[in-house]
Amino acid sequence: MIAAEQKARVTYDNILRMVDDPDVRDPIIFLRQREIIHFQRFGEGLEITKERMNRKNLYAINPAFDKQ
């Protein structure tokens, strides 16, 4: 999902380089900003998911497995 957001952002950047018309640029700028926010939110969601998975990982927090 994150890769799709990045690909869309690159596409919008390419369109913005080629277009001067404000009626075209303004919606593309909005869409580009939205993709940036989506990328950030997906990243935050991924981090939250990883943290929660680590909490449930008994091997990571069970001292009995750390004994030599």
PDB file of N, CA, C and O in Angstrom:
ATOM      1  N   MET A   1       0.810  -1.186   0.000  1.00  0.00           N
ATOM      2  CA  MET A   1       0.000   0.000   0.000  1.00  0.00           C
ATOM      3  C   MET A   1       0.866   1.267   0.000  1.00  0.00           C
ATOM      4  O   MET A   1       0.562   2.248  -0.679  1.00  0.00           O
ATOM      5  N   ILE A   2       1.922   1.218   0.759  1.00  0.00           N
ATOM      6  CA  ILE A   2       2.788   2.401   0.845  1.00  0.00           C
ATOM      7  C   ILE A   2       3.440   2.689  -0.507  1.00  0.00           C
ATOM      8  O   ILE A   2       3.587   3.849  -0.892  1.00  0.00           O
ATOM      9  N   ALA A   3       3.825   1.651  -1.214  1.00  0.00           N
ATOM     10  CA  ALA A   3       4.450   1.843  -2.527  1.00  0.00           C
ATOM     11  C   ALA A   3       3.479   2.503  -3.501  1.00  0.00           C
ATOM     12  O   ALA A   3       3.884   3.325  -4.323  1.00  0.00           O
ATOM     13  N   ALA A   4       2.203   2.147  -3.410  1.00  0.00           N
ATOM     14  CA  ALA A   4       1.201   2.757  -4.301  1.00  0.00           C
ATOM     15  C   ALA A   4       1.082   4.254  -4.028  1.00  0.00           C
ATOM     16  O   ALA A   4       0.951   5.049  -4.959  1.00  0.00           O
ATOM     17  N   GLU A   5       1.125   4.635  -2.764  1.00  0.00           N
ATOM     18  CA  GLU A   5       1.050   6.061  -2.418  1.00  0.00           C
ATOM     19  C   GLU A   5       2.255   6.813  -2.974  1.00  0.00           C
ATOM     20  O   GLU A   5       2.118   7.923  -3.488  1.00  0.00           O
ATOM     21  N   GLN A   6       3.431   6.208  -2.869  1.00  0.00           N
ATOM     22  CA  GLN A   6       4.636   6.848  -3.387  1.00  0.00           C
ATOM     23  C   GLN A   6       4.585   6.967  -4.909  1.00  0.00           C
ATOM     24  O   GLN A   6       4.994   7.986  -5.465  1.00  0.00           O
ATOM     25  N   LYS A   7       4.090   5.939  -5.577  1.00  0.00           N
ATOM     26  CA  LYS A   7       4.003   5.974  -7.039  1.00  0.00           C
ATOM     27  C   LYS A   7       3.041   7.066  -7.494  1.00  0.00           C
ATOM     28  O   LYS A   7       3.320   7.780  -8.457  1.00  0.00           O
ATOM     29  N   ALA A   8       1.902   7.198  -6.802  1.00  0.00           N
ATOM     30  CA  ALA A   8       0.940   8.252  -7.145  1.00  0.00           C
ATOM     31  C   ALA A   8       1.574   9.628  -6.941  1.00  0.00           C
ATOM     32  O   ALA A   8       1.374  10.535  -7.749  1.00  0.00           O
ATOM     33  N   ARG A   9       2.330   9.776  -5.869  1.00  0.00           N
ATOM     34  CA  ARG A   9       2.968  11.073  -5.600  1.00  0.00           C
ATOM     35  C   ARG A   9       3.954  11.438  -6.698  1.00  0.00           C
ATOM     36  O   ARG A   9       4.012  12.593  -7.120  1.00  0.00           O
ATOM     37  N   VAL A  10       4.717  10.481  -7.158  1.00  0.00           N
ATOM     38  CA  VAL A  10       5.670  10.730  -8.247  1.00  0.00           C
ATOM     39  C   VAL A  10       4.921  11.124  -9.520  1.00  0.00           C
ATOM     40  O   VAL A  10       5.351  12.016 -10.251  1.00  0.00           O
ATOM     41  N   THR A  11       3.807  10.456  -9.776  1.00  0.00           N
ATOM     42  CA  THR A  11       3.000  10.786 -10.954  1.00  0.00           C
ATOM     43  C   THR A  11       2.502  12.227 -10.865  1.00  0.00           C
ATOM     44  O   THR A  11       2.572  12.971 -11.844  1.00  0.00           O
ATOM     45  N   TYR A  12       2.005  12.616  -9.710  1.00  0.00           N
ATOM     46  CA  TYR A  12       1.529  13.994  -9.535  1.00  0.00           C
ATOM     47  C   TYR A  12       2.675  14.990  -9.695  1.00  0.00           C
ATOM     48  O   TYR A  12       2.493  16.050 -10.295  1.00  0.00           O
ATOM     49  N   ASP A  13       3.848  14.661  -9.166  1.00  0.00           N
ATOM     50  CA  ASP A  13       5.015  15.544  -9.348  1.00  0.00           C
ATOM     51  C   ASP A  13       5.333  15.728 -10.828  1.00  0.00           C
ATOM     52  O   ASP A  13       5.629  16.837 -11.272  1.00  0.00           O
ATOM     53  N   ASN A  14       5.271  14.643 -11.584  1.00  0.00           N
ATOM     54  CA  ASN A  14       5.560  14.726 -13.021  1.00  0.00           C
ATOM     55  C   ASN A  14       4.525  15.586 -13.744  1.00  0.00           C
ATOM     56  O   ASN A  14       4.873  16.373 -14.625  1.00  0.00           O
ATOM     57  N   ILE A  15       3.272  15.439 -13.377  1.00  0.00           N
ATOM     58  CA  ILE A  15       2.219  16.270 -13.996  1.00  0.00           C
ATOM     59  C   ILE A  15       2.458  17.739 -13.667  1.00  0.00           C
ATOM     60  O   ILE A  15       2.335  18.600 -14.539  1.00  0.00           O
ATOM     61  N   LEU A  16       2.796  18.026 -12.422  1.00  0.00           N
ATOM     62  CA  LEU A  16       3.016  19.419 -12.012  1.00  0.00           C
ATOM     63  C   LEU A  16       4.189  20.055 -12.750  1.00  0.00           C
ATOM     64  O   LEU A  16       4.187  21.264 -12.980  1.00  0.00           O
ATOM     65  N   ARG A  17       5.181  19.268 -13.120  1.00  0.00           N
ATOM     66  CA  ARG A  17       6.317  19.807 -13.883  1.00  0.00           C
ATOM     67  C   ARG A  17       5.916  20.223 -15.294  1.00  0.00           C
ATOM     68  O   ARG A  17       6.538  21.103 -15.888  1.00  0.00           O
ATOM     69  N   MET A  18       4.875  19.587 -15.825  1.00  0.00           N
ATOM     70  CA  MET A  18       4.504  19.825 -17.219  1.00  0.00           C
ATOM     71  C   MET A  18       3.365  20.827 -17.390  1.00  0.00           C
ATOM     72  O   MET A  18       3.182  21.352 -18.489  1.00  0.00           O
ATOM     73  N   VAL A  19       2.599  21.108 -16.345  1.00  0.00           N
ATOM     74  CA  VAL A  19       1.367  21.887 -16.478  1.00  0.00           C
ATOM     75  C   VAL A  19       1.523  23.250 -15.806  1.00  0.00           C
ATOM     76  O   VAL A  19       2.044  23.354 -14.695  1.00  0.00           O
ATOM     77  N   ASP A  20       1.060  24.296 -16.504  1.00  0.00           N
ATOM     78  CA  ASP A  20       1.093  25.647 -15.955  1.00  0.00           C
ATOM     79  C   ASP A  20      -0.298  26.164 -15.583  1.00  0.00           C
ATOM     80  O   ASP A  20      -0.414  27.129 -14.829  1.00  0.00           O
ATOM     81  N   ASP A  21      -1.328  25.548 -16.089  1.00  0.00           N
ATOM     82  CA  ASP A  21      -2.701  26.003 -15.887  1.00  0.00           C
ATOM     83  C   ASP A  21      -3.132  25.801 -14.435  1.00  0.00           C
ATOM     84  O   ASP A  21      -3.140  24.672 -13.945  1.00  0.00           O
ATOM     85  N   PRO A  22      -3.493  26.895 -13.739  1.00  0.00           N
ATOM     86  CA  PRO A  22      -3.902  26.783 -12.329  1.00  0.00           C
ATOM     87  C   PRO A  22      -5.134  25.895 -12.126  1.00  0.00           C
ATOM     88  O   PRO A  22      -5.279  25.274 -11.073  1.00  0.00           O
ATOM     89  N   ASP A  23      -6.016  25.831 -13.119  1.00  0.00           N
ATOM     90  CA  ASP A  23      -7.203  24.990 -12.995  1.00  0.00           C
ATOM     91  C   ASP A  23      -6.851  23.502 -12.999  1.00  0.00           C
ATOM     92  O   ASP A  23      -7.625  22.673 -12.522  1.00  0.00           O
ATOM     93  N   VAL A  24      -5.705  23.178 -13.528  1.00  0.00           N
ATOM     94  CA  VAL A  24      -5.232  21.792 -13.507  1.00  0.00           C
ATOM     95  C   VAL A  24      -4.295  21.580 -12.314  1.00  0.00           C
ATOM     96  O   VAL A  24      -4.361  20.554 -11.637  1.00  0.00           O
ATOM     97  N   ARG A  25      -3.432  22.551 -12.069  1.00  0.00           N
ATOM     98  CA  ARG A  25      -2.439  22.416 -11.005  1.00  0.00           C
ATOM     99  C   ARG A  25      -3.063  22.325  -9.617  1.00  0.00           C
ATOM    100  O   ARG A  25      -2.629  21.511  -8.802  1.00  0.00           O
ATOM    101  N   ASP A  26      -4.065  23.141  -9.335  1.00  0.00           N
ATOM    102  CA  ASP A  26      -4.635  23.173  -7.981  1.00  0.00           C
ATOM    103  C   ASP A  26      -5.197  21.822  -7.535  1.00  0.00           C
ATOM    104  O   ASP A  26      -4.898  21.386  -6.423  1.00  0.00           O
ATOM    105  N   PRO A  27      -6.005  21.140  -8.367  1.00  0.00           N
ATOM    106  CA  PRO A  27      -6.471  19.812  -7.934  1.00  0.00           C
ATOM    107  C   PRO A  27      -5.335  18.789  -7.817  1.00  0.00           C
ATOM    108  O   PRO A  27      -5.367  17.915  -6.950  1.00  0.00           O
ATOM    109  N   ILE A  28      -4.333  18.904  -8.694  1.00  0.00           N
ATOM    110  CA  ILE A  28      -3.206  17.965  -8.629  1.00  0.00           C
ATOM    111  C   ILE A  28      -2.401  18.205  -7.355  1.00  0.00           C
ATOM    112  O   ILE A  28      -1.946  17.254  -6.719  1.00  0.00           O
ATOM    113  N   ILE A  29      -2.225  19.457  -6.987  1.00  0.00           N
ATOM    114  CA  ILE A  29      -1.529  19.774  -5.734  1.00  0.00           C
ATOM    115  C   ILE A  29      -2.298  19.202  -4.545  1.00  0.00           C
ATOM    116  O   ILE A  29      -1.695  18.643  -3.629  1.00  0.00           O
ATOM    117  N   PHE A  30      -3.624  19.338  -4.552  1.00  0.00           N
ATOM    118  CA  PHE A  30      -4.444  18.772  -3.487  1.00  0.00           C
ATOM    119  C   PHE A  30      -4.260  17.255  -3.420  1.00  0.00           C
ATOM    120  O   PHE A  30      -4.062  16.697  -2.340  1.00  0.00           O
ATOM    121  N   LEU A  31      -4.326  16.589  -4.580  1.00  0.00           N
ATOM    122  CA  LEU A  31      -4.185  15.135  -4.611  1.00  0.00           C
ATOM    123  C   LEU A  31      -2.801  14.697  -4.131  1.00  0.00           C
ATOM    124  O   LEU A  31      -2.669  13.691  -3.434  1.00  0.00           O
ATOM    125  N   ARG A  32      -1.774  15.456  -4.509  1.00  0.00           N
ATOM    126  CA  ARG A  32      -0.409  15.139  -4.076  1.00  0.00           C
ATOM    127  C   ARG A  32      -0.292  15.256  -2.561  1.00  0.00           C
ATOM    128  O   ARG A  32       0.305  14.395  -1.915  1.00  0.00           O
ATOM    129  N   GLN A  33      -0.859  16.315  -1.996  1.00  0.00           N
ATOM    130  CA  GLN A  33      -0.824  16.487  -0.541  1.00  0.00           C
ATOM    131  C   GLN A  33      -1.570  15.360   0.162  1.00  0.00           C
ATOM    132  O   GLN A  33      -1.148  14.893   1.220  1.00  0.00           O
ATOM    133  N   ARG A  34      -2.670  14.928  -0.425  1.00  0.00           N
ATOM    134  CA  ARG A  34      -3.441  13.832   0.153  1.00  0.00           C
ATOM    135  C   ARG A  34      -2.630  12.540   0.147  1.00  0.00           C
ATOM    136  O   ARG A  34      -2.680  11.770   1.106  1.00  0.00           O
ATOM    137  N   GLU A  35      -1.885  12.302  -0.928  1.00  0.00           N
ATOM    138  CA  GLU A  35      -1.050  11.096  -0.993  1.00  0.00           C
ATOM    139  C   GLU A  35       0.050  11.130   0.063  1.00  0.00           C
ATOM    140  O   GLU A  35       0.390  10.099   0.643  1.00  0.00           O
ATOM    141  N   ILE A  36       0.602  12.310   0.311  1.00  0.00           N
ATOM    142  CA  ILE A  36       1.633  12.438   1.346  1.00  0.00           C
ATOM    143  C   ILE A  36       1.051  12.080   2.709  1.00  0.00           C
ATOM    144  O   ILE A  36       1.679  11.357   3.482  1.00  0.00           O
ATOM    145  N   ILE A  37      -0.145  12.585   3.007  1.00  0.00           N
ATOM    146  CA  ILE A  37      -0.800  12.280   4.283  1.00  0.00           C
ATOM    147  C   ILE A  37      -1.102  10.785   4.375  1.00  0.00           C
ATOM    148  O   ILE A  37      -0.889  10.175   5.422  1.00  0.00           O
ATOM    149  N   HIS A  38      -1.593  10.197   3.293  1.00  0.00           N
ATOM    150  CA  HIS A  38      -1.874   8.756   3.303  1.00  0.00           C
ATOM    151  C   HIS A  38      -0.593   7.964   3.580  1.00  0.00           C
ATOM    152  O   HIS A  38      -0.607   7.011   4.360  1.00  0.00           O
ATOM    153  N   PHE A  39       0.496   8.352   2.952  1.00  0.00           N
ATOM    154  CA  PHE A  39       1.776   7.676   3.161  1.00  0.00           C
ATOM    155  C   PHE A  39       2.179   7.738   4.635  1.00  0.00           C
ATOM    156  O   PHE A  39       2.626   6.745   5.208  1.00  0.00           O
ATOM    157  N   GLN A  40       2.014   8.920   5.239  1.00  0.00           N
ATOM    158  CA  GLN A  40       2.367   9.082   6.648  1.00  0.00           C
ATOM    159  C   GLN A  40       1.478   8.224   7.538  1.00  0.00           C
ATOM    160  O   GLN A  40       1.966   7.570   8.459  1.00  0.00           O
ATOM    161  N   ARG A  41       0.177   8.224   7.267  1.00  0.00           N
ATOM    162  CA  ARG A  41      -0.764   7.447   8.088  1.00  0.00           C
ATOM    163  C   ARG A  41      -0.532   5.944   7.958  1.00  0.00           C
ATOM    164  O   ARG A  41      -0.612   5.220   8.950  1.00  0.00           O
ATOM    165  N   PHE A  42      -0.246   5.465   6.740  1.00  0.00           N
ATOM    166  CA  PHE A  42       0.056   4.044   6.573  1.00  0.00           C
ATOM    167  C   PHE A  42       1.325   3.681   7.335  1.00  0.00           C
ATOM    168  O   PHE A  42       1.405   2.613   7.943  1.00  0.00           O
ATOM    169  N   GLY A  43       2.309   4.562   7.301  1.00  0.00           N
ATOM    170  CA  GLY A  43       3.542   4.321   8.056  1.00  0.00           C
ATOM    171  C   GLY A  43       3.290   4.263   9.544  1.00  0.00           C
ATOM    172  O   GLY A  43       3.833   3.403  10.237  1.00  0.00           O
ATOM    173  N   GLU A  44       2.459   5.184  10.050  1.00  0.00           N
ATOM    174  CA  GLU A  44       2.115   5.181  11.467  1.00  0.00           C
ATOM    175  C   GLU A  44       1.354   3.905  11.828  1.00  0.00           C
ATOM    176  O   GLU A  44       1.611   3.302  12.871  1.00  0.00           O
ATOM    177  N   GLY A  45       0.429   3.497  10.979  1.00  0.00           N
ATOM    178  CA  GLY A  45      -0.326   2.267  11.224  1.00  0.00           C
ATOM    179  C   GLY A  45       0.578   1.046  11.258  1.00  0.00           C
ATOM    180  O   GLY A  45       0.386   0.145  12.074  1.00  0.00           O
ATOM    181  N   LEU A  46       1.562   1.019  10.371  1.00  0.00           N
ATOM    182  CA  LEU A  46       2.516  -0.084  10.346  1.00  0.00           C
ATOM    183  C   LEU A  46       3.316  -0.142  11.641  1.00  0.00           C
ATOM    184  O   LEU A  46       3.524  -1.220  12.198  1.00  0.00           O
ATOM    185  N   GLU A  47       3.761   1.008  12.115  1.00  0.00           N
ATOM    186  CA  GLU A  47       4.521   1.046  13.371  1.00  0.00           C
ATOM    187  C   GLU A  47       3.668   0.590  14.552  1.00  0.00           C
ATOM    188  O   GLU A  47       4.146  -0.161  15.402  1.00  0.00           O
ATOM    189  N   ILE A  48       2.412   1.033  14.616  1.00  0.00           N
ATOM    190  CA  ILE A  48       1.513   0.611  15.695  1.00  0.00           C
ATOM    191  C   ILE A  48       1.310  -0.895  15.649  1.00  0.00           C
ATOM    192  O   ILE A  48       1.331  -1.561  16.684  1.00  0.00           O
ATOM    193  N   THR A  49       1.114  -1.427  14.460  1.00  0.00           N
ATOM    194  CA  THR A  49       0.921  -2.865  14.305  1.00  0.00           C
ATOM    195  C   THR A  49       2.150  -3.634  14.760  1.00  0.00           C
ATOM    196  O   THR A  49       2.029  -4.644  15.454  1.00  0.00           O
ATOM    197  N   LYS A  50       3.340  -3.162  14.373  1.00  0.00           N
ATOM    198  CA  LYS A  50       4.567  -3.851  14.786  1.00  0.00           C
ATOM    199  C   LYS A  50       4.732  -3.818  16.299  1.00  0.00           C
ATOM    200  O   LYS A  50       5.136  -4.816  16.895  1.00  0.00           O
ATOM    201  N   GLU A  51       4.425  -2.681  16.932  1.00  0.00           N
ATOM    202  CA  GLU A  51       4.530  -2.573  18.388  1.00  0.00           C
ATOM    203  C   GLU A  51       3.584  -3.555  19.069  1.00  0.00           C
ATOM    204  O   GLU A  51       3.975  -4.230  20.020  1.00  0.00           O
ATOM    205  N   ARG A  52       2.365  -3.640  18.601  1.00  0.00           N
ATOM    206  CA  ARG A  52       1.384  -4.544  19.207  1.00  0.00           C
ATOM    207  C   ARG A  52       1.761  -6.003  18.996  1.00  0.00           C
ATOM    208  O   ARG A  52       1.543  -6.838  19.874  1.00  0.00           O
ATOM    209  N   MET A  53       2.322  -6.308  17.840  1.00  0.00           N
ATOM    210  CA  MET A  53       2.753  -7.685  17.598  1.00  0.00           C
ATOM    211  C   MET A  53       3.917  -8.039  18.514  1.00  0.00           C
ATOM    212  O   MET A  53       3.989  -9.165  19.006  1.00  0.00           O
ATOM    213  N   ASN A  54       4.821  -7.110  18.751  1.00  0.00           N
ATOM    214  CA  ASN A  54       5.967  -7.374  19.625  1.00  0.00           C
ATOM    215  C   ASN A  54       5.517  -7.601  21.068  1.00  0.00           C
ATOM    216  O   ASN A  54       6.124  -8.393  21.789  1.00  0.00           O
ATOM    217  N   ARG A  55       4.455  -6.910  21.491  1.00  0.00           N
ATOM    218  CA  ARG A  55       3.955  -7.102  22.848  1.00  0.00           C
ATOM    219  C   ARG A  55       3.410  -8.509  23.055  1.00  0.00           C
ATOM    220  O   ARG A  55       3.499  -9.061  24.152  1.00  0.00           O
ATOM    221  N   LYS A  56       2.852  -9.080  22.012  1.00  0.00           N
ATOM    222  CA  LYS A  56       2.261 -10.409  22.111  1.00  0.00           C
ATOM    223  C   LYS A  56       3.281 -11.519  21.857  1.00  0.00           C
ATOM    224  O   LYS A  56       2.957 -12.699  21.995  1.00  0.00           O
ATOM    225  N   ASN A  57       4.487 -11.158  21.494  1.00  0.00           N
ATOM    226  CA  ASN A  57       5.521 -12.137  21.194  1.00  0.00           C
ATOM    227  C   ASN A  57       6.126 -12.626  22.509  1.00  0.00           C
ATOM    228  O   ASN A  57       6.993 -11.956  23.070  1.00  0.00           O
ATOM    229  N   LEU A  58       5.687 -13.769  23.004  1.00  0.00           N
ATOM    230  CA  LEU A  58       6.146 -14.283  24.288  1.00  0.00           C
ATOM    231  C   LEU A  58       7.638 -14.581  24.292  1.00  0.00           C
ATOM    232  O   LEU A  58       8.288 -14.507  25.334  1.00  0.00           O
ATOM    233  N   TYR A  59       8.172 -14.915  23.140  1.00  0.00           N
ATOM    234  CA  TYR A  59       9.602 -15.217  23.084  1.00  0.00           C
ATOM    235  C   TYR A  59      10.448 -13.968  23.292  1.00  0.00           C
ATOM    236  O   TYR A  59      11.573 -14.058  23.783  1.00  0.00           O
ATOM    237  N   ALA A  60       9.935 -12.842  22.934  1.00  0.00           N
ATOM    238  CA  ALA A  60      10.693 -11.598  23.068  1.00  0.00           C
ATOM    239  C   ALA A  60      10.696 -11.093  24.500  1.00  0.00           C
ATOM    240  O   ALA A  60      11.611 -10.370  24.893  1.00  0.00           O
ATOM    241  N   ILE A  61       9.676 -11.463  25.300  1.00  0.00           N
ATOM    242  CA  ILE A  61       9.590 -10.908  26.646  1.00  0.00           C
ATOM    243  C   ILE A  61       9.639 -11.965  27.743  1.00  0.00           C
ATOM    244  O   ILE A  61       9.473 -11.624  28.914  1.00  0.00           O
ATOM    245  N   ASN A  62       9.862 -13.234  27.409  1.00  0.00           N
ATOM    246  CA  ASN A  62       9.886 -14.310  28.386  1.00  0.00           C
ATOM    247  C   ASN A  62      11.319 -14.522  28.885  1.00  0.00           C
ATOM    248  O   ASN A  62      12.165 -15.001  28.130  1.00  0.00           O
ATOM    249  N   PRO A  63      11.604 -14.170  30.149  1.00  0.00           N
ATOM    250  CA  PRO A  63      12.980 -14.300  30.663  1.00  0.00           C
ATOM    251  C   PRO A  63      13.488 -15.739  30.667  1.00  0.00           C
ATOM    252  O   PRO A  63      14.700 -15.951  30.656  1.00  0.00           O
ATOM    253  N   ALA A  64      12.605 -16.727  30.684  1.00  0.00           N
ATOM    254  CA  ALA A  64      13.044 -18.120  30.689  1.00  0.00           C
ATOM    255  C   ALA A  64      13.832 -18.459  29.434  1.00  0.00           C
ATOM    256  O   ALA A  64      14.693 -19.338  29.475  1.00  0.00           O
ATOM    257  N   PHE A  65      13.570 -17.809  28.354  1.00  0.00           N
ATOM    258  CA  PHE A  65      14.283 -18.085  27.115  1.00  0.00           C
ATOM    259  C   PHE A  65      15.649 -17.408  27.073  1.00  0.00           C
ATOM    260  O   PHE A  65      16.495 -17.749  26.246  1.00  0.00           O
ATOM    261  N   ASP A  66      15.858 -16.442  27.976  1.00  0.00           N
ATOM    262  CA  ASP A  66      17.148 -15.734  27.995  1.00  0.00           C
ATOM    263  C   ASP A  66      18.182 -16.424  28.883  1.00  0.00           C
ATOM    264  O   ASP A  66      19.357 -16.057  28.865  1.00  0.00           O
ATOM    265  N   LYS A  67      17.760 -17.409  29.652  1.00  0.00           N
ATOM    266  CA  LYS A  67      18.701 -18.099  30.557  1.00  0.00           C
ATOM    267  C   LYS A  67      19.700 -18.906  29.737  1.00  0.00           C
ATOM    268  O   LYS A  67      19.345 -19.526  28.734  1.00  0.00           O
ATOM    269  N   GLN A  68      20.948 -18.887  30.179  1.00  0.00           N
ATOM    270  CA  GLN A  68      22.015 -19.619  29.487  1.00  0.00           C
ATOM    271  C   GLN A  68      22.009 -21.068  29.898  1.00  0.00           C
ATOM    272  O   GLN A  68      22.834 -21.848  29.423  1.00  0.00           O
TER     273      GLN A  68
END
